[in-house]
Amino acid sequence: MMKVMIPAEIDTTKISKQILDQTLQAIEKRMELVNKTYDLPPYPTQQQLKKALEIGQDRLNDWIARGLKKQIWSTGSTRYDREEVRKFLKENFEV
């Protein structure tokens, strides 16, 4: 077996900046999501939650599968405790 060595130069400054930029963008997105929960009513409906957090039903279903607690009220509506939503987001998306 023959080994071939190819010298390569890596611009670590450029790579470090890219990693930092991507990390800061991810943190900013997560913080925006958590901050949006402050405008929610104490027990938002599914529609209110999706609208406030700008998410779709698929994302909400994923969160429920991952442990977001929901409540079925006597009116038949599905609601979420605002504090539980905040807790879920912090536990699952906080950096």
Buried (B, 14 or more C-beta within 10 A) or exposed (E): EEEEEEEEEEEEEEEEEEEEEEEEEEEEEBBEBBEBBEEBEEBBBBEBBBEBBEBEEEEBEEBBEEEBEBEEEEEEEBBBBBEBBBBBBEEEBEE
